[in-house]
Structure formats: C-alpha cells, structure tokens
C-alpha cells in the first residue's frame, strides 16, 4: 500500500485543521520518533464572584454546585 506524503504546514493552525480532517494512519511513515516531549498547558485565570441568596437557596446551591465542584477540582 502506498502511503501519502504529509504536506508542509505554514503554521500550527494549518496542522491542527489537517489533523482534524484526516487520518494520520495514512501518513504514519512520515513521522519520526521523538524523546523528551514537553507539553505546555494554558491555565485559565480564575475570577472570584460573590452571590447574595436567601438562606434556603444557599444550602441548595452549596450542596448541588459548590461541594461537588470542590470534590471534582481537588480530586487530582
């Protein structure tokens, strides 16, 4: 089976668009093994907000949103 040749990309956006619309299996032989890969993550800034709610609503808000979110984000 003849493999396709990977095109040249002018920027990262072109590469991402290509990867999203093509199977990389068709271009597998074009890739080279790499070592010492470093992945950069971009963290979103957090913003503190305050809400004024009635006491009965605050219990419901805490139990249905805040406490589960804390468990989710503090799990890892």
C-alpha positions in Angstrom: 0.0 0.0 0.0 1.4 3.4 -1.0 1.4 5.9 1.8 0.5 9.6 1.3 3.1 12.3 1.7 2.5 14.7 4.6 2.1 18.2 3.3 4.1 21.2 4.5 2.3 23.5 7.0 2.9 27.2 7.4 1.7 27.4 11.0 0.2 25.3 13.8 -3.3 26.3 12.9 -2.9 24.6 9.4 -1.6 21.5 11.1 -4.4 21.3 13.6 -7.0 21.8 10.8 -5.3 19.0 8.8 -5.2 16.6 11.8 -8.9 17.2 12.5 -9.9 16.3 9.0 -7.5 13.5 8.0 -6.5 10.1 9.4 -2.9 10.2 10.5 -2.7 6.5 9.8 -2.3 7.4 6.1 0.8 9.4 6.9 2.3 7.2 9.7 5.6 6.5 7.9 6.2 10.3 7.7 6.5 10.7 11.4 9.8 10.3 13.4 10.1 9.1 17.0 10.8 11.9 19.5 12.1 12.0 23.0 11.8 14.5 25.8 8.4 15.8 24.8 7.2 18.8 26.9 3.6 19.8 26.8 2.6 23.3 27.8 -0.8 23.9 29.2 -2.6 27.2 29.4 -4.5 27.7 32.6 -7.5 29.9 32.6 -7.5 32.8 35.1 -9.8 32.4 38.0 -12.2 35.0 39.0 -13.8 35.3 42.4 -17.5 36.1 42.4 -20.0 36.7 45.3 -23.7 36.0 45.3 -26.3 37.1 47.7 -29.0 34.5 48.1 -31.7 33.6 50.6 -30.6 31.1 53.3 -32.7 28.3 51.9 -31.3 28.8 48.4 -27.7 28.9 49.8 -28.0 25.4 51.2 -29.3 24.1 47.9 -26.6 26.0 45.9 -23.8 24.6 48.2 -25.0 21.1 48.1 -25.7 20.9 44.3 -22.9 23.1 42.9 -20.1 24.2 45.2 -19.4 21.0 47.1 -19.4 18.7 44.0 -17.2 21.2 42.2 -14.7 21.2 45.1 -14.5 17.4 45.0 -14.0 17.4 41.3 -11.2 20.0 41.2 -9.5 18.8 44.4 -9.5 15.1 43.3 -6.3 15.3 41.3 
